[in-house]
Amino acid sequence: MPTLKKIVKLSGRGIHSGLPVNIVIRPSKKPGIFFRRTDLDKKDLIPATFDNVGDTKMRNTTIGNKDGAHVQTIEHLMAALFMAKIDSAVIDIDGPETPILDGSAVQFYNALINAGVTAGKLKQIIVKRPVIVRARDIIRQLPFKVRFQIFIMNLLSGRKSDGFVRLSPSENSKLNICATLVYKEKIIGRQTYEYSYDGTKKSETNFIKNVARARTFGKYSEWEYLKAHGMGRGADETNVIALNNRGDGTLNCVFWPDEFVRHKIIDALGDMFTSGGFVVGNLDSYKGSHALNNLVLIKLFSNPDNYEIKEGK
């Protein structure tokens, strides 16, 4: 059960609430990643697990009870914990949302590594049989009015609800992620990026060099709408790649032309770590989302024949 050697403290703003938030990541002997809301009277531990994901509609992963003790936007921190090989920690947080920092995973990762990590291996969840979930599976669960609105929006925009996420057995004992984005905005268009993790220093270095700094993104023209609906109030050019209104450029610089899809690797890594370990398998994400990432884990664990668990040390 690898954990931190000392406490890590970080402060920032929530990307949706815009409010200041402080987190204290504490070493723990209890297996698992847990959050604890220090701003609430009831300070129960909130497990950061796939079966405790309560909401993904705000373009993030939220754990806990949305109307009670919950924490939003955990995916970047979870990706950093995974890459640092930390599977035991208690995270005290004084608000409902983790700090966005620079919109990537790199500051979380650096803080964890600088604190030091005890020796140990992550539990492995080995995919034995393919499982796939599709965007239409999620849409079917929505009320008719919402489904109709999605249909009209897709009709007007030319977009299709044909996204999917698939987990299948890996032949190389790695987590192999292939993520594809398809956007009408010319600055994005169709982008594909592949990343493999096997627990070695080489794959960790690859993450730091080519993925960790990739930031979340959004269209500048959407910000006012998002803010009016309680989202994106902490977003600015320091933590989000802002697409211009024409969709053919950005208002701030990008580290790579395909930084958009590289950020989806961070999201996928963070969401997969809610499995409680290192998912060994092929993850194919086409127009993926946090909702699909969560649903594919639910489907994986719905049948014991789909996976095998090897405990870490």
KEKETI-947266 format. One line per field, with one value per residue: x, y, z of N, C-alpha, C in turn; chain. Coordinates in steps of 0.001 Angstrom, whole numbers. Layout:
KEKETI-947266
nX <- c(X:...) $
nY <- c(Y:...) $
nZ <- c(Z:...) $
caX <- c(X:...) $
caY <- c(Y:...) $
caZ <- c(Z:...) $
cX <- c(X:...) $
cY <- c(Y:...) $
cZ <- c(Z:...) $
kette <- c(A:...) $
This chain:
KEKETI-947266
nX <- c(838:1392:2091:2154:5192:5200:3028:1126:344:-1909:-3242:-5850:-8235:-11604:-12570:-15193:-16781:-15275:-14378:-12038:-9983:-8588:-6408:-5283:-3186:-2874:-693:-1637:-2615:-4717:-6149:-6791:-8084:-9306:-11546:-12160:-14435:-13674:-15047:-17589:-20010:-20325:-17844:-17288:-15455:-15031:-15115:-12985:-14032:-15205:-17822:-18852:-19161:-21020:-21918:-21434:-22083:-21242:-19047:-16957:-15588:-17407:-17520:-19403:-22384:-24354:-26132:-25219:-22406:-19886:-17376:-16084:-14561:-12261:-10520:-7972:-6246:-6506:-5299:-2675:-2063:-2190:-45:2043:2031:470:-1739:-3007:-4359:-5576:-7514:-7932:-10271:-11492:-13814:-16235:-14901:-11961:-8876:-8237:-5776:-3288:-4837:-4006:-2284:213:1179:4:1198:3981:4058:3357:5453:7647:7156:7654:7319:6265:7637:6212:3653:1001:-2327:-3430:-5864:-6868:-7983:-10087:-12084:-13628:-15319:-17765:-19093:-21499:-22262:-24957:-26021:-26006:-27602:-30076:-30924:-31769:-34330:-37186:-37507:-34957:-33506:-34673:-33851:-31090:-31087:-32039:-30013:-27794:-28680:-28703:-26043:-24611:-23250:-22655:-23967:-22115:-20090:-17829:-16488:-14152:-12982:-10517:-8755:-5212:-2211:305:678:106:-1477:-2976:-3796:-5850:-6953:-9431:-10508:-13166:-13984:-15897:-14635:-11946:-9415:-9161:-10453:-10044:-8370:-5959:-4426:-1990:-1106:882:1089:3095:4017:6713:9693:10209:7698:6476:8096:7541:4883:5209:6715:5176:2415:1463:1325:-769:-3659:-7074:-9819:-11848:-14484:-14350:-16661:-18561:-18232:-19704:-22270:-21784:-20960:-23286:-24783:-23660:-21158:-17679:-16810:-14396:-12656:-10076:-7595:-5297:-5663:-7129:-7301:-8318:-10550:-11017:-13879:-14391:-13350:-11019:-8618:-6701:-6943:-4844:-1520:-652:817:1270:95:-1878:-2752:-5250:-6379:-4436:-4930:-7178:-6098:-5105:-7552:-8669:-6830:-7130:-9858:-9851:-8390:-10192:-11009:-9594:-7088:-4408:-5400:-5072:-5038:-6495:-7586:-9851:-10931:-13336:-14455:-14794:-15882:-16252:-18483:-18772:-16345:-16741:-18976:-17975:-16300:-18148:-19525:-17440:-16878:-19245:-19430:-17715:-16239:-15147:-12773:-9626:-8064:-5001:-3370:-1586:1605) $
nY <- c(-1195:1659:4954:8472:10016:12271:15015:16756:19997:22022:24813:26668:27567:26494:25223:25338:26462:28703:29461:29901:27162:24712:21958:19134:16551:13517:11004:7537:4506:3064:1198:2641:5672:8488:11215:14020:16229:19062:21352:20766:19807:17099:14841:12554:9951:10036:7796:7555:6118:4161:3234:5122:7392:10172:12092:13212:15171:17813:18070:16818:14577:13600:12659:11015:12204:14282:16119:16282:15394:15754:15731:17555:17335:15576:14270:15100:15210:12553:11243:12123:10975:8296:8113:8684:6450:6097:4651:4860:7221:10090:12819:15918:18476:21762:22515:22022:21214:20202:22080:23719:24515:24738:23681:21229:18096:18314:19961:18828:16273:16873:17949:15714:13895:15339:15259:12650:9101:6058:2720:195:-1651:-1029:-2326:-4613:-4572:-6757:-6873:-9252:-9926:-8344:-5207:-2805:496:2878:6192:6442:4688:6092:8279:7068:6725:9172:11689:12025:14644:15759:14017:14640:17292:16933:15538:17532:19479:18071:17696:20314:21072:19165:17209:13926:11476:9314:8352:6202:4020:1510:-1334:-3808:-6988:-6820:-7548:-7032:-6517:-3920:-676:466:3277:4656:7539:9451:12493:14328:17252:20013:22439:24012:24254:22056:19728:16440:14465:12158:10324:8245:6446:4522:2713:1023:874:1305:3386:4530:4731:6467:8737:9349:10143:12497:14084:14272:14376:15258:18086:18891:20803:21410:22432:24876:26694:30149:31641:30182:30557:32541:31445:29035:30016:31275:29098:27932:26841:26790:29155:29660:29566:30660:32261:31221:28644:27202:26178:28466:28535:30562:32500:31810:29329:28595:29079:29879:31769:31813:30416:27116:24059:21854:21101:19149:19239:19147:16525:15157:15964:14460:12009:12355:12698:10156:8452:9342:8759:5971:5197:5278:2736:1564:634:-338:-530:-3081:-3325:-2658:508:2020:5031:6837:9894:10149:10429:11570:10355:8060:6794:6137:4485:2327:1116:357:-1565:-3367:-4377:-5565:-8232:-10967:-12559:-10865:-9748:-9927:-9811:-8763:-8424:-5609:-4789) $
nZ <- c(0:-1156:-13:900:2108:3613:4559:2065:937:-845:-2638:-4266:-6819:-7402:-10529:-11426:-9331:-8713:-6278:-3533:-2469:-319:1:1850:1622:3063:4430:4673:6305:5608:3057:-113:-1711:-176:356:2534:3744:5256:5762:6436:8940:9381:8979:7345:5651:2146:-325:-3151:-5519:-8321:-7976:-6365:-7708:-8257:-10058:-13369:-15047:-15098:-16699:-15442:-12938:-10201:-6831:-4242:-2543:-4371:-3280:-761:1110:-1050:-3646:-6295:-9577:-9459:-11120:-12241:-10050:-9228:-11403:-11063:-8569:-9291:-11163:-9472:-8013:-5676:-3562:-1185:780:2559:1847:2904:2429:2027:746:-1971:-4250:-5958:-6290:-9397:-10237:-12646:-14606:-15465:-14768:-13747:-11607:-9345:-9475:-9225:-6627:-5095:-5664:-4751:-2044:-1456:-1757:-352:-651:-2772:-4586:-6897:-6740:-9215:-11758:-13927:-17147:-18481:-20285:-23116:-22715:-23538:-23759:-24848:-26069:-26612:-24795:-22431:-23107:-23474:-20869:-20048:-19417:-21649:-22689:-22446:-24077:-26522:-26821:-27107:-29503:-31290:-31012:-31985:-34594:-35587:-35291:-36604:-35306:-33934:-31718:-31225:-29670:-27800:-25266:-24753:-23052:-23219:-23179:-22563:-24279:-23465:-20783:-19957:-19420:-22063:-23713:-26139:-27373:-29014:-30356:-31843:-33220:-34440:-34546:-36126:-35009:-33444:-34688:-35836:-33599:-32410:-29819:-28324:-25421:-23213:-20171:-17855:-15311:-15099:-14837:-17272:-18599:-16857:-17109:-19756:-19490:-17912:-19640:-22002:-21512:-18952:-18644:-20213:-20697:-19642:-21786:-23538:-25228:-25710:-26125:-24817:-22150:-20660:-20684:-19313:-16814:-15966:-15412:-13220:-13721:-14648:-13396:-12277:-14336:-16492:-18620:-17516:-16722:-18539:-21916:-24125:-26686:-29564:-30747:-33374:-33580:-34811:-33675:-30671:-27598:-25928:-25644:-26888:-25732:-27338:-30643:-30519:-27897:-26788:-27079:-25702:-23123:-22598:-22058:-19479:-18122:-18581:-17260:-14601:-14141:-14524:-12319:-10287:-10096:-8132:-8528:-10765:-13900:-16115:-19407:-22676:-23447:-25347:-26499:-28004:-28784:-26059:-22559:-19138:-18079:-19700:-19146:-16469:-16685:-18139:-16308:-14368:-15839:-16348:-13753:-13187:-13707:-12505:-14225:-16027:-15196:-13383:-10235:-8927:-6030:-4728:-3172) $
caX <- c(0:2231:1473:3094:6094:4808:1811:1182:-676:-2080:-4353:-6199:-9652:-12380:-12820:-16612:-17282:-14464:-14075:-10757:-10079:-7323:-6400:-4160:-3120:-2213:-363:-2660:-2403:-5974:-6120:-7739:-8031:-10517:-11647:-12870:-14846:-13439:-15953:-18898:-20079:-20101:-16585:-17097:-14583:-15722:-14237:-12805:-14196:-16134:-19182:-19264:-19262:-22407:-22321:-20417:-22729:-20573:-17796:-15932:-15977:-17796:-17780:-20247:-23780:-24392:-26899:-24612:-20944:-19360:-16201:-16090:-13347:-11160:-9807:-6569:-5537:-6469:-4284:-1369:-1879:-1900:1297:2981:1847:-77:-3089:-3512:-4238:-6779:-7387:-8804:-10595:-12415:-14853:-16818:-14223:-10505:-8365:-7904:-4366:-3059:-5700:-3386:-1965:1640:1457:-339:2216:5251:3920:3371:6790:8543:6914:8177:6334:6801:7760:5054:3065:-436:-3160:-3718:-7151:-6536:-9173:-10096:-13035:-13953:-16576:-17899:-20260:-21669:-22951:-26405:-26431:-26252:-28721:-31313:-31308:-32203:-35749:-37485:-37284:-33513:-33108:-35132:-32973:-29819:-31341:-32119:-28684:-26958:-29175:-28292:-24584:-23996:-22534:-23291:-23773:-21581:-18914:-17802:-15279:-14046:-11865:-10287:-7513:-3930:-1236:1632:637:107:-2682:-2753:-4913:-5945:-8052:-9719:-11471:-13664:-14676:-16093:-13698:-10780:-8206:-9121:-10721:-9914:-7062:-5793:-3167:-1835:-181:923:1678:3371:4586:8155:10115:10129:6330:6221:8790:6759:3730:5644:7224:4261:988:1098:1065:-1914:-4705:-8456:-10062:-13233:-14690:-14528:-18051:-19410:-17948:-20789:-23350:-21386:-20954:-24680:-25344:-22871:-19964:-16637:-16625:-12985:-11868:-9487:-6522:-4183:-5948:-7934:-7029:-9533:-10748:-11696:-15267:-14438:-12932:-9841:-7423:-6851:-6600:-3564:-674:-758:2127:1323:-1126:-2876:-2850:-6640:-6573:-3515:-5601:-8100:-5323:-5132:-8897:-8860:-6014:-7764:-11104:-9551:-7857:-11304:-11147:-8860:-5779:-3812:-6163:-4217:-5901:-6546:-8698:-10104:-11901:-13706:-15363:-15063:-16320:-16174:-19628:-18466:-15270:-17336:-19889:-17236:-15833:-19317:-19795:-16332:-16993:-20568:-19301:-16376:-15512:-14563:-11504:-8886:-7356:-3734:-3129:-268:2373) $
caY <- c(0:2859:6199:9582:10035:13415:15718:17699:21039:22764:25762:27236:27848:25496:25712:25615:27391:29912:29766:29374:25850:24186:20521:18553:15133:12900:9567:6704:3064:2460:1061:3441:7131:9028:12642:14370:17634:19685:22494:20256:19311:15656:14693:11166:9728:9866:6976:7968:4859:4224:3000:6264:8554:10602:12989:13523:16081:19111:17892:16366:13416:13976:11527:11300:12606:15638:16980:16221:15407:15360:16474:17622:17543:14859:13456:15470:14759:11090:10855:12360:9942:7049:8162:8668:5120:6261:4101:5024:8619:10809:14171:16900:19549:22683:22943:20938:20998:20285:23239:23445:24875:25237:22963:19966:17220:18389:20532:17784:15220:17382:18079:14369:13323:16089:14811:11294:8018:4815:1623:-676:-1790:-857:-3471:-4695:-5074:-7274:-7061:-10603:-9980:-6991:-4541:-1548:1336:3863:7422:6240:3990:7139:9095:6308:6836:10537:11960:12234:16052:15964:13276:15409:18461:16446:15228:18799:20103:17298:17956:21664:21201:18130:16260:12638:10862:7991:8080:4953:3647:53:-1984:-5165:-7547:-6356:-8619:-6598:-6205:-2465:75:1114:4183:5319:8500:10210:13593:14836:18510:20807:23559:23689:24173:20696:18753:15058:14233:10875:10210:6959:6428:3231:2734:-323:972:1555:4779:4998:5161:7635:9850:9669:10908:13821:14832:14409:14381:15850:19533:19163:21471:21339:23440:25264:27797:31407:32085:29387:30837:33259:30487:28116:30730:31507:27813:27425:26144:27589:30460:29826:29357:31809:31889:30585:27241:26612:26598:29150:28616:31787:32280:31194:27939:28307:29469:29972:33071:31635:29489:25691:23396:20996:21269:18172:19267:18857:15090:14708:16154:13350:10920:12645:12383:8702:7875:9658:8011:4542:4945:5048:1276:1150:99:-217:-1312:-3651:-3601:-1655:1444:2768:6076:7624:10926:9691:11377:11039:9456:6783:6158:5560:3412:1133:448:-305:-2762:-4305:-5006:-6181:-9679:-11392:-13171:-9807:-9231:-10646:-8869:-9136:-7452:-4983:-5070) $
caZ <- c(0:-1196:427:1007:3247:4431:4140:941:999:-2085:-2607:-5558:-7017:-8118:-11885:-11600:-8304:-8668:-4883:-3045:-1835:187:247:2586:1277:4212:4362:5300:6333:5162:1602:-872:-1720:448:606:3765:3682:6559:5918:6839:10313:9307:8248:6949:4507:869:-1163:-4550:-6237:-9449:-7527:-5555:-8595:-8183:-11135:-14382:-15991:-15129:-17433:-14510:-12140:-8843:-5949:-3094:-2721:-4918:-2379:564:1097:-2352:-4125:-7746:-10373:-8815:-12105:-12441:-8850:-9259:-12380:-10446:-7542:-9992:-11731:-8338:-7407:-4329:-3491:179:1192:2973:1322:3542:1498:2708:-183:-2761:-5522:-5891:-7028:-10785:-10417:-14005:-15540:-15868:-13629:-13450:-10285:-8375:-9537:-8677:-5175:-4520:-5807:-3866:-665:-1316:-1768:204:-1618:-2890:-5912:-6981:-7086:-10640:-12221:-15254:-17983:-19056:-21394:-23596:-22362:-24274:-23472:-25906:-25679:-26666:-23570:-21436:-23571:-23237:-19468:-19797:-19691:-23070:-23051:-22604:-25269:-27686:-26939:-27651:-30918:-32030:-31023:-32916:-35937:-35978:-35289:-37422:-34456:-33720:-30397:-31558:-28855:-27038:-24533:-24721:-22362:-23715:-22629:-23085:-24490:-23029:-19346:-19804:-19707:-23354:-23973:-27439:-27263:-30226:-30284:-33120:-32995:-35658:-34513:-36947:-34189:-32898:-35743:-35360:-32986:-31736:-29080:-27642:-24276:-22517:-18827:-17328:-13971:-15144:-14863:-18658:-18908:-16009:-17752:-20951:-19025:-17491:-20794:-23135:-21173:-17661:-18720:-21088:-19921:-20087:-22811:-23748:-26153:-24978:-26256:-23932:-20744:-19998:-20481:-18255:-15536:-15593:-14969:-12106:-14189:-15276:-12778:-11948:-15556:-17170:-19540:-16803:-16412:-19605:-23286:-24569:-28124:-29971:-31149:-34703:-33449:-35629:-32940:-29220:-27028:-25247:-26387:-26581:-25649:-28517:-31439:-30080:-26438:-26436:-26891:-24646:-21835:-22410:-21440:-18039:-17636:-18594:-16187:-13321:-14009:-14369:-10974:-9359:-9983:-6945:-8869:-12092:-14873:-17158:-20550:-23736:-23305:-26579:-26216:-29181:-28270:-24697:-21535:-17776:-17897:-20351:-18378:-15272:-17064:-18574:-15092:-13783:-16638:-16115:-12439:-13031:-13887:-12077:-15342:-16858:-14674:-12345:-9356:-8287:-4968:-4651:-1953) $
cX <- c(876:1453:2542:4007:5806:3610:2101:30:-702:-3307:-4606:-7672:-10339:-12733:-14289:-17128:-16550:-14021:-12706:-10950:-8680:-7457:-5142:-4197:-2262:-1851:-1425:-2244:-3649:-5953:-7186:-7484:-9360:-10415:-12422:-13165:-14727:-14347:-17344:-18853:-19782:-18903:-16296:-16145:-15421:-14810:-14189:-12847:-15292:-17586:-19689:-19287:-20732:-22858:-21147:-20937:-22010:-19177:-16641:-16428:-16210:-18063:-18649:-21658:-23837:-25123:-26355:-23102:-20438:-18136:-16179:-14668:-12135:-10196:-8332:-5717:-5442:-5435:-2889:-1063:-1520:-463:2376:2929:1405:-1499:-3676:-3276:-5598:-6574:-8414:-9017:-11664:-13467:-15302:-16058:-12715:-10018:-7964:-6420:-4147:-3877:-5162:-3155:-564:1929:1093:773:3518:5193:3980:4772:7775:8362:7480:7074:6983:6820:6490:4531:1555:-1126:-3434:-5126:-6953:-7825:-9078:-11025:-13388:-15283:-16600:-19159:-20296:-22455:-24459:-26921:-26776:-27474:-30049:-31837:-31876:-33702:-35972:-37177:-35807:-33010:-33481:-34239:-31625:-29957:-31354:-30753:-27749:-27360:-28680:-26778:-23884:-23208:-23334:-22988:-23278:-20306:-18998:-16483:-15284:-12806:-11742:-8961:-6269:-2977:149:1682:717:-1331:-2389:-3973:-4785:-7181:-8194:-10787:-11907:-14505:-14832:-15132:-12401:-9526:-8043:-9307:-10747:-8493:-7067:-4444:-3153:-796:-275:1641:1876:4010:6061:8447:9994:8724:5932:6867:8055:5536:4130:6036:6126:2780:662:709:-166:-3098:-6094:-8725:-11551:-13308:-15031:-15986:-18997:-19262:-19094:-21971:-23020:-21457:-22373:-25353:-24453:-21632:-18952:-16367:-15180:-12076:-11327:-8319:-5324:-4419:-6785:-7390:-8329:-9585:-11444:-13079:-15405:-14052:-11725:-8539:-7713:-6420:-5323:-2793:-963:645:2359:56:-2247:-2985:-4254:-6846:-5598:-4141:-6583:-7401:-5300:-6483:-9117:-8078:-6657:-9031:-10851:-9039:-8965:-11647:-10485:-7493:-5375:-4578:-5211:-5124:-5767:-7787:-8800:-11238:-12131:-14793:-15761:-15447:-16125:-17316:-19354:-17345:-15819:-18204:-19141:-16662:-16984:-19606:-18704:-16544:-18346:-20520:-17885:-15566:-14808:-13158:-10888:-8128:-6090:-3384:-1713:413:2856) $
cY <- c(1250:4110:7279:9426:11219:14122:16651:18689:21810:23665:26298:27575:26651:26026:26030:26633:28731:30283:29218:28051:25385:22682:20136:17047:14436:11438:8759:5248:2305:2367:1940:4935:7646:10541:12871:15870:18270:20878:22066:19764:17817:15395:13218:11084:9445:9054:7487:6724:4990:4059:4089:7543:8947:11448:13199:14582:17425:19003:17545:15112:13860:12708:11969:11696:14056:16609:16960:16319:14875:16200:16387:17691:16872:14244:13815:15032:13238:10586:11024:11329:8608:7041:8157:7344:5205:5723:4152:6465:9128:12270:15068:18062:20436:23269:21776:20591:21123:21504:22852:23675:25388:24488:21633:19104:17466:18943:19562:16737:15692:17482:16714:13768:14022:15691:13432:10265:6750:3727:782:-697:-1600:-2199:-3446:-5238:-5483:-7558:-8418:-10728:-8561:-6493:-3203:-830:2448:5068:7228:5465:4998:7956:8397:6472:8213:10688:12287:13657:16323:15237:14028:16633:18067:16149:16503:19465:19390:17560:19306:21787:20203:17110:14980:12128:9432:7659:6748:4852:2133:-363:-3400:-5675:-7022:-7541:-8260:-6154:-4705:-1938:881:1963:4763:6216:9279:11260:13949:16071:19248:21991:23178:23519:22784:19677:17341:14860:12881:10856:8883:7078:5074:3378:1303:-299:1243:3050:5364:5499:6366:8874:10303:10508:12342:14677:15177:14553:15293:17319:19880:19673:21208:22488:23740:26455:29065:31852:31331:29783:31537:32328:29552:28788:30986:30250:27132:26659:27155:28935:30720:29666:30672:31317:31241:29098:26517:27083:27177:29231:29928:31459:31650:29722:27575:28709:29523:31354:33011:30532:28041:25102:22483:21260:20321:18105:18878:17365:14538:14901:15026:12116:11108:12259:10872:8028:8113:8862:6515:4225:4845:3566:762:598:404:-1131:-1775:-4057:-2515:-799:2266:3752:6905:8615:10583:10815:10744:10052:8091:6051:5472:4361:2155:389:-282:-1610:-3811:-5082:-5675:-7698:-10099:-12058:-12136:-9409:-10187:-9616:-9495:-8055:-6899:-5335:-3787) $
cZ <- c(0:-823:495:2214:4163:3805:2962:1080:-315:-1969:-4010:-5601:-7681:-9494:-12116:-10599:-8333:-7265:-4479:-2320:-1458:380:1007:2315:2326:3932:5094:5255:5865:3637:937:-765:-1186:562:1900:3730:5066:6808:6363:8278:10366:8406:7920:5762:3260:-46:-2605:-5428:-7290:-9020:-6589:-6389:-8683:-9346:-12077:-15354:-16105:-15754:-16502:-13814:-10701:-8038:-4784:-3492:-3167:-3998:-949:463:-238:-2681:-5645:-8314:-9730:-9820:-12276:-11251:-8839:-10254:-11800:-9367:-8185:-10510:-10646:-7580:-5949:-4304:-2092:613:1646:2596:2005:2583:2126:1765:-1038:-4026:-5352:-6665:-8446:-11059:-11843:-15055:-16010:-14622:-13092:-12058:-9171:-8317:-8889:-7157:-4493:-4547:-4880:-2401:-410:-1193:-1223:-865:-1632:-4304:-5838:-7246:-8577:-10878:-13674:-16034:-18680:-20263:-21825:-23040:-23087:-23839:-24514:-25395:-25673:-25446:-22476:-21820:-23309:-21811:-19123:-20047:-21172:-23504:-23298:-23846:-26543:-27905:-27535:-29141:-31764:-32118:-31984:-34366:-36450:-36129:-36194:-36625:-34285:-32310:-30592:-30779:-28142:-26275:-24395:-23933:-22897:-23153:-23344:-23213:-23964:-21567:-19069:-19840:-20960:-23696:-25372:-27386:-28568:-29932:-31695:-32824:-34318:-35708:-35216:-36109:-33560:-34006:-35187:-34854:-32281:-31035:-28341:-26528:-23596:-21182:-18347:-15942:-13933:-15146:-16265:-18982:-18066:-16622:-19006:-20581:-18681:-18688:-21796:-22788:-19999:-17735:-19564:-20265:-20489:-21050:-22924:-24677:-25378:-25001:-25323:-22468:-20027:-19721:-19318:-16889:-15046:-15072:-13926:-12489:-14720:-14638:-12360:-13144:-16092:-18014:-18852:-16565:-17471:-20952:-23825:-26089:-28479:-30530:-32523:-34648:-34281:-34951:-31456:-28745:-26211:-25968:-25977:-26553:-26848:-29332:-31023:-28563:-25969:-26158:-25852:-23267:-21556:-21844:-19929:-17456:-17549:-17472:-14824:-13101:-13818:-12968:-9936:-9276:-8716:-7253:-10296:-13035:-15971:-18319:-21596:-23535:-24589:-26317:-27476:-28766:-26837:-23755:-20169:-17527:-18509:-19621:-17138:-15608:-17495:-17369:-14395:-14521:-16442:-14826:-12219:-13143:-13503:-13187:-16210:-16424:-13667:-11517:-8797:-7285:-5044:-3350:-1322) $
kette <- c(A:A:A:A:A:A:A:A:A:A:A:A:A:A:A:A:A:A:A:A:A:A:A:A:A:A:A:A:A:A:A:A:A:A:A:A:A:A:A:A:A:A:A:A:A:A:A:A:A:A:A:A:A:A:A:A:A:A:A:A:A:A:A:A:A:A:A:A:A:A:A:A:A:A:A:A:A:A:A:A:A:A:A:A:A:A:A:A:A:A:A:A:A:A:A:A:A:A:A:A:A:A:A:A:A:A:A:A:A:A:A:A:A:A:A:A:A:A:A:A:A:A:A:A:A:A:A:A:A:A:A:A:A:A:A:A:A:A:A:A:A:A:A:A:A:A:A:A:A:A:A:A:A:A:A:A:A:A:A:A:A:A:A:A:A:A:A:A:A:A:A:A:A:A:A:A:A:A:A:A:A:A:A:A:A:A:A:A:A:A:A:A:A:A:A:A:A:A:A:A:A:A:A:A:A:A:A:A:A:A:A:A:A:A:A:A:A:A:A:A:A:A:A:A:A:A:A:A:A:A:A:A:A:A:A:A:A:A:A:A:A:A:A:A:A:A:A:A:A:A:A:A:A:A:A:A:A:A:A:A:A:A:A:A:A:A:A:A:A:A:A:A:A:A:A:A:A:A:A:A:A:A:A:A:A:A:A:A:A:A:A:A:A:A:A:A:A:A:A:A:A:A:A:A:A:A:A:A:A:A:A:A:A) $
